[in-house]
Amino acid sequence: MDPVAVPDVAMTQPDALRNLYLDLVLRSITNSIYDDDLDLLTRDESTGLYRQGTGAPVDPIRKYYGWYWPTRAHTMVGMPQLSQLQCCAQDVIERKVPGDFIEAGVWRGGSAIFMRAILRAHDITDRTVWVADSFKGLPEPNRTLYPQETTFAFHRFDALAVPLDQVKLNFERYGLLDAQVRFLEGWFRDTLPAAPIERLAVMRLDGDMYESTMDALVALYPKLSLGGYVLVDDYNNVPSCTAAVDDFRRAHDIRDDLSLLPRSGAFWQRRS
């Protein structure tokens, strides 16, 4: 029997190949390929608080929504949020909304890696992915300055402090550490106001706290192009983050529709 002719997929199905590549990156950053993650936090049923430990195998529902701190995955972000990030990024590319992409609060870098992969898949060479983080965890809550700040001691969890060199190594493992990735190391209040960013098309905020969320909005939102997107990881999940977003939108009379994502997160498109 003669061999079946194999079509030139790269020429006839570019969109299918692009989607296949991005799906593989998505499965990799979430560690859905091996699915051998454990929780870094164990819940104390008597107090309702979480403590660090070896944890237990992750429930697939919790993993889907990003309700755990994984031991191996490069992101703890849930699938609904990552899917929305992809939709927003591809939308600004298709509509040619000018500006770079940024993630403020990157942990191990998975979501920012995904942003860079989207640019690579679409052969975009004139946009930068900005990676902003202290790379040493979260700041201590300052409830004197920010009364609505969280009471949760994020700053005490070593698991949230991922060094810059490790994040760069994670980018390199995907072949995505290049000149289109730039790092902003330090507290948002120190780095973001002076960052050499001209315009943004997508800004993803994952600072958890009131201070971190507000600092990012104040510094970055004025640079967001019309038609660009704001995605906030912990809106409708962490009260301090929700309060910061609501206060900022109220103070700046932002009336663009705020869309909630399943269980956690929200986004809006800047239209005015």
One Martini backbone bead per residue (centre of mass of N, CA, C, O) as a GRO file, in nm:
protein
  272
    1MET     BB    1   0.096   0.036   0.022
    2ASP     BB    2   0.067   0.350  -0.005
    3PRO     BB    3   0.152   0.627   0.132
    4VAL     BB    4   0.027   0.875   0.307
    5ALA     BB    5  -0.024   1.193   0.258
    6VAL     BB    6   0.129   1.465   0.421
    7PRO     BB    7   0.053   1.757   0.512
    8ASP     BB    8   0.144   2.092   0.536
    9VAL     BB    9   0.079   2.217   0.835
   10ALA     BB   10   0.244   2.487   0.848
   11MET     BB   11   0.078   2.599   0.591
   12THR     BB   12  -0.240   2.501   0.651
   13GLN     BB   13  -0.217   2.518   1.002
   14PRO     BB   14  -0.132   2.771   1.189
   15ASP     BB   15  -0.350   2.788   1.410
   16ALA     BB   16  -0.327   2.499   1.514
   17LEU     BB   17  -0.030   2.515   1.599
   18ARG     BB   18  -0.056   2.751   1.791
   19ASN     BB   19  -0.258   2.614   1.983
   20LEU     BB   20  -0.083   2.370   2.051
   21TYR     BB   21   0.148   2.526   2.182
   22LEU     BB   22  -0.018   2.681   2.401
   23ASP     BB   23  -0.132   2.427   2.534
   24LEU     BB   24   0.143   2.313   2.622
   25VAL     BB   25   0.227   2.548   2.798
   26LEU     BB   26  -0.017   2.538   2.986
   27ARG     BB   27   0.036   2.245   3.088
   28SER     BB   28   0.320   2.314   3.201
   29ILE     BB   29   0.274   2.553   3.407
   30THR     BB   30   0.049   2.358   3.560
   31ASN     BB   31   0.128   2.053   3.560
   32SER     BB   32  -0.077   1.862   3.374
   33ILE     BB   33   0.102   1.635   3.265
   34TYR     BB   34   0.187   1.496   3.552
   35ASP     BB   35   0.019   1.556   3.810
   36ASP     BB   36   0.237   1.591   4.094
   37ASP     BB   37   0.117   1.777   4.293
   38LEU     BB   38   0.138   1.969   4.593
   39ASP     BB   39   0.067   2.106   4.874
   40LEU     BB   40   0.200   2.371   5.076
   41LEU     BB   41  -0.076   2.373   5.225
   42THR     BB   42  -0.235   2.321   5.544
   43ARG     BB   43  -0.536   2.275   5.695
   44ASP     BB   44  -0.668   2.387   5.997
   45GLU     BB   45  -0.968   2.287   6.120
   46SER     BB   46  -0.976   2.437   6.403
   47THR     BB   47  -0.894   2.742   6.267
   48GLY     BB   48  -0.871   2.780   5.933
   49LEU     BB   49  -0.579   2.767   5.890
   50TYR     BB   50  -0.255   2.785   5.739
   51ARG     BB   51   0.015   2.557   5.680
   52GLN     BB   52   0.314   2.448   5.639
   53GLY     BB   53   0.387   2.171   5.410
   54THR     BB   54   0.347   1.885   5.222
   55GLY     BB   55   0.072   1.785   5.211
   56ALA     BB   56  -0.151   1.702   4.939
   57PRO     BB   57  -0.313   1.594   4.700
   58VAL     BB   58  -0.466   1.742   4.441
   59ASP     BB   59  -0.753   1.868   4.367
   60PRO     BB   60  -0.888   1.920   4.057
   61ILE     BB   61  -1.066   2.162   4.129
   62ARG     BB   62  -0.855   2.332   4.271
   63LYS     BB   63  -0.664   2.343   4.032
   64TYR     BB   64  -0.847   2.478   3.824
   65TYR     BB   65  -0.889   2.744   4.025
   66GLY     BB   66  -0.622   2.797   4.206
   67TRP     BB   67  -0.648   2.649   4.519
   68TYR     BB   68  -0.316   2.647   4.534
   69TRP     BB   69   0.022   2.554   4.634
   70PRO     BB   70   0.256   2.443   4.442
   71THR     BB   71   0.554   2.255   4.410
   72ARG     BB   72   0.600   2.261   4.065
   73ALA     BB   73   0.455   2.461   3.937
   74HIS     BB   74   0.472   2.785   3.763
   75THR     BB   75   0.168   2.805   3.862
   76MET     BB   76  -0.145   2.904   4.052
   77VAL     BB   77  -0.321   2.956   3.823
   78GLY     BB   78  -0.613   2.927   3.685
   79MET     BB   79  -0.779   2.844   3.398
   80PRO     BB   80  -0.975   3.084   3.363
   81GLN     BB   81  -0.748   3.301   3.374
   82LEU     BB   82  -0.565   3.196   3.148
   83SER     BB   83  -0.778   3.206   2.925
   84GLN     BB   84  -0.832   3.511   2.950
   85LEU     BB   85  -0.547   3.603   2.890
   86GLN     BB   86  -0.540   3.491   2.604
   87CYS     BB   87  -0.779   3.649   2.491
   88CYS     BB   88  -0.665   3.934   2.543
   89ALA     BB   89  -0.397   3.910   2.393
   90GLN     BB   90  -0.518   3.830   2.114
   91ASP     BB   91  -0.697   4.078   2.080
   92VAL     BB   92  -0.473   4.302   2.073
   93ILE     BB   93  -0.331   4.181   1.831
   94GLU     BB   94  -0.565   4.182   1.624
   95ARG     BB   95  -0.630   4.507   1.689
   96LYS     BB   96  -0.366   4.670   1.745
   97VAL     BB   97  -0.300   4.727   2.036
   98PRO     BB   98  -0.095   4.921   2.197
   99GLY     BB   99   0.164   4.750   2.369
  100ASP     BB  100   0.251   4.594   2.643
  101PHE     BB  101   0.327   4.348   2.883
  102ILE     BB  102   0.214   4.274   3.230
  103GLU     BB  103   0.337   4.142   3.545
  104ALA     BB  104   0.226   4.189   3.891
  105GLY     BB  105   0.316   3.920   4.020
  106VAL     BB  106   0.485   3.600   3.952
  107TRP     BB  107   0.655   3.416   4.109
  108ARG     BB  108   0.756   3.165   3.882
  109GLY     BB  109   0.631   3.293   3.587
  110GLY     BB  110   0.400   3.151   3.422
  111SER     BB  111   0.221   3.385   3.305
  112ALA     BB  112   0.454   3.536   3.166
  113ILE     BB  113   0.536   3.302   2.988
  114PHE     BB  114   0.267   3.293   2.839
  115MET     BB  115   0.287   3.570   2.714
  116ARG     BB  116   0.544   3.511   2.551
  117ALA     BB  117   0.422   3.275   2.390
  118ILE     BB  118   0.209   3.440   2.242
  119LEU     BB  119   0.407   3.617   2.088
  120ARG     BB  120   0.556   3.385   1.949
  121ALA     BB  121   0.308   3.256   1.804
  122HIS     BB  122   0.259   3.556   1.653
  123ASP     BB  123   0.526   3.696   1.573
  124ILE     BB  124   0.607   3.908   1.802
  125THR     BB  125   0.867   4.185   1.816
  126ASP     BB  126   0.726   4.477   1.949
  127ARG     BB  127   0.700   4.338   2.236
  128THR     BB  128   0.687   4.343   2.593
  129VAL     BB  129   0.765   4.157   2.888
  130TRP     BB  130   0.682   4.238   3.210
  131VAL     BB  131   0.858   4.155   3.528
  132ALA     BB  132   0.704   4.204   3.843
  133ASP     BB  133   0.903   4.189   4.148
  134SER     BB  134   1.070   4.119   4.443
  135PHE     BB  135   1.173   3.812   4.486
  136LYS     BB  136   1.079   3.808   4.831
  137GLY     BB  137   0.785   3.857   4.837
  138LEU     BB  138   0.582   4.010   5.066
  139PRO     BB  139   0.474   4.260   5.233
  140GLU     BB  140   0.405   4.408   5.513
  141PRO     BB  141   0.140   4.502   5.663
  142ASN     BB  142  -0.024   4.845   5.645
  143ARG     BB  143  -0.290   4.953   5.839
  144THR     BB  144  -0.230   5.253   5.878
  145LEU     BB  145  -0.221   5.329   5.570
  146TYR     BB  146  -0.414   5.056   5.515
  147PRO     BB  147  -0.711   4.966   5.650
  148GLN     BB  148  -0.780   4.736   5.409
  149GLU     BB  149  -0.580   4.549   5.480
  150THR     BB  150  -0.454   4.261   5.528
  151THR     BB  151  -0.418   3.995   5.786
  152PHE     BB  152  -0.249   3.827   5.616
  153ALA     BB  153   0.078   3.661   5.630
  154PHE     BB  154   0.242   3.659   5.349
  155HIS     BB  155   0.544   3.738   5.446
  156ARG     BB  156   0.586   3.440   5.597
  157PHE     BB  157   0.607   3.297   5.310
  158ASP     BB  158   0.858   3.139   5.147
  159ALA     BB  159   0.700   3.026   4.894
  160LEU     BB  160   0.667   3.337   4.771
  161ALA     BB  161   0.989   3.336   4.742
  162VAL     BB  162   1.127   3.397   4.422
  163PRO     BB  163   1.397   3.415   4.264
  164LEU     BB  164   1.512   3.561   3.985
  165ASP     BB  165   1.687   3.326   3.877
  166GLN     BB  166   1.452   3.122   3.872
  167VAL     BB  167   1.267   3.269   3.675
  168LYS     BB  168   1.467   3.276   3.442
  169LEU     BB  169   1.496   2.969   3.422
  170ASN     BB  170   1.203   2.917   3.345
  171PHE     BB  171   1.211   3.067   3.080
  172GLU     BB  172   1.445   2.898   2.957
  173ARG     BB  173   1.295   2.619   2.950
  174TYR     BB  174   1.103   2.752   2.707
  175GLY     BB  175   1.271   2.951   2.523
  176LEU     BB  176   1.188   3.273   2.660
  177LEU     BB  177   1.473   3.410   2.707
  178ASP     BB  178   1.481   3.751   2.615
  179ALA     BB  179   1.457   4.080   2.495
  180GLN     BB  180   1.125   4.058   2.554
  181VAL     BB  181   1.235   4.041   2.855
  182ARG     BB  182   1.160   4.226   3.158
  183PHE     BB  183   1.289   4.325   3.477
  184LEU     BB  184   1.128   4.417   3.802
  185GLU     BB  185   1.301   4.480   4.097
  186GLY     BB  186   1.073   4.512   4.360
  187TRP     BB  187   0.878   4.723   4.487
  188PHE     BB  188   0.623   4.878   4.338
  189ARG     BB  189   0.668   5.168   4.463
  190ASP     BB  190   0.969   5.171   4.326
  191THR     BB  191   0.942   5.058   4.015
  192LEU     BB  192   0.682   5.149   3.848
  193PRO     BB  193   0.702   5.465   3.821
  194ALA     BB  194   1.008   5.426   3.667
  195ALA     BB  195   0.932   5.263   3.440
  196PRO     BB  196   1.017   5.209   3.086
  197ILE     BB  197   0.701   5.253   3.007
  198GLU     BB  198   0.486   5.356   2.763
  199ARG     BB  199   0.290   5.103   2.686
  200LEU     BB  200  -0.022   4.922   2.732
  201ALA     BB  201  -0.237   4.622   2.677
  202VAL     BB  202  -0.148   4.432   2.927
  203MET     BB  203  -0.259   4.388   3.275
  204ARG     BB  204  -0.135   4.184   3.541
  205LEU     BB  205  -0.262   4.136   3.874
  206ASP     BB  206  -0.066   3.977   4.169
  207GLY     BB  207  -0.063   4.117   4.493
  208ASP     BB  208  -0.330   4.073   4.691
  209MET     BB  209  -0.287   4.343   4.812
  210TYR     BB  210  -0.365   4.662   4.852
  211GLU     BB  211  -0.097   4.802   4.800
  212SER     BB  212  -0.006   4.646   4.545
  213THR     BB  213  -0.255   4.705   4.374
  214MET     BB  214  -0.252   5.015   4.389
  215ASP     BB  215   0.035   5.068   4.286
  216ALA     BB  216  -0.017   4.943   4.005
  217LEU     BB  217  -0.254   5.119   3.912
  218VAL     BB  218  -0.125   5.401   3.941
  219ALA     BB  219   0.128   5.341   3.749
  220LEU     BB  220  -0.022   5.182   3.488
  221TYR     BB  221  -0.302   5.281   3.383
  222PRO     BB  222  -0.210   5.542   3.220
  223LYS     BB  223  -0.064   5.329   2.998
  224LEU     BB  224  -0.328   5.226   2.897
  225SER     BB  225  -0.480   5.143   2.629
  226LEU     BB  226  -0.721   5.162   2.430
  227GLY     BB  227  -0.847   4.828   2.454
  228GLY     BB  228  -0.728   4.736   2.697
  229TYR     BB  229  -0.622   4.526   2.982
  230VAL     BB  230  -0.746   4.421   3.305
  231LEU     BB  231  -0.606   4.183   3.538
  232VAL     BB  232  -0.732   4.034   3.848
  233ASP     BB  233  -0.669   3.773   4.045
  234ASP     BB  234  -0.816   3.849   4.357
  235TYR     BB  235  -1.083   3.919   4.280
  236ASN     BB  236  -1.331   3.800   4.486
  237ASN     BB  237  -1.121   3.677   4.727
  238VAL     BB  238  -0.944   3.921   4.824
  239PRO     BB  239  -1.046   4.188   4.997
  240SER     BB  240  -0.804   4.386   4.957
  241CYS     BB  241  -0.806   4.376   4.649
  242THR     BB  242  -1.097   4.458   4.599
  243ALA     BB  243  -1.077   4.736   4.740
  244ALA     BB  244  -0.863   4.862   4.554
  245VAL     BB  245  -1.021   4.849   4.291
  246ASP     BB  246  -1.273   5.002   4.381
  247ASP     BB  247  -1.127   5.262   4.467
  248PHE     BB  248  -0.997   5.329   4.196
  249ARG     BB  249  -1.250   5.337   4.019
  250ARG     BB  250  -1.390   5.557   4.184
  251ALA     BB  251  -1.168   5.783   4.177
  252HIS     BB  252  -1.169   5.752   3.832
  253ASP     BB  253  -1.442   5.690   3.702
  254ILE     BB  254  -1.475   5.380   3.630
  255ARG     BB  255  -1.725   5.226   3.395
  256ASP     BB  256  -1.621   4.980   3.307
  257ASP     BB  257  -1.681   4.668   3.278
  258LEU     BB  258  -1.689   4.419   3.530
  259SER     BB  259  -1.556   4.092   3.508
  260LEU     BB  260  -1.617   3.784   3.632
  261LEU     BB  261  -1.463   3.505   3.750
  262PRO     BB  262  -1.441   3.196   3.848
  263ARG     BB  263  -1.411   3.239   4.203
  264SER     BB  264  -1.170   3.425   4.061
  265GLY     BB  265  -1.150   3.724   3.937
  266ALA     BB  266  -1.089   4.002   3.698
  267PHE     BB  267  -1.207   4.225   3.424
  268TRP     BB  268  -1.114   4.499   3.194
  269GLN     BB  269  -1.189   4.733   2.942
  270ARG     BB  270  -1.054   5.007   2.800
  271ARG     BB  271  -1.285   5.281   2.684
  272SER     BB  272  -1.191   5.577   2.858
   0.00000   0.00000   0.00000
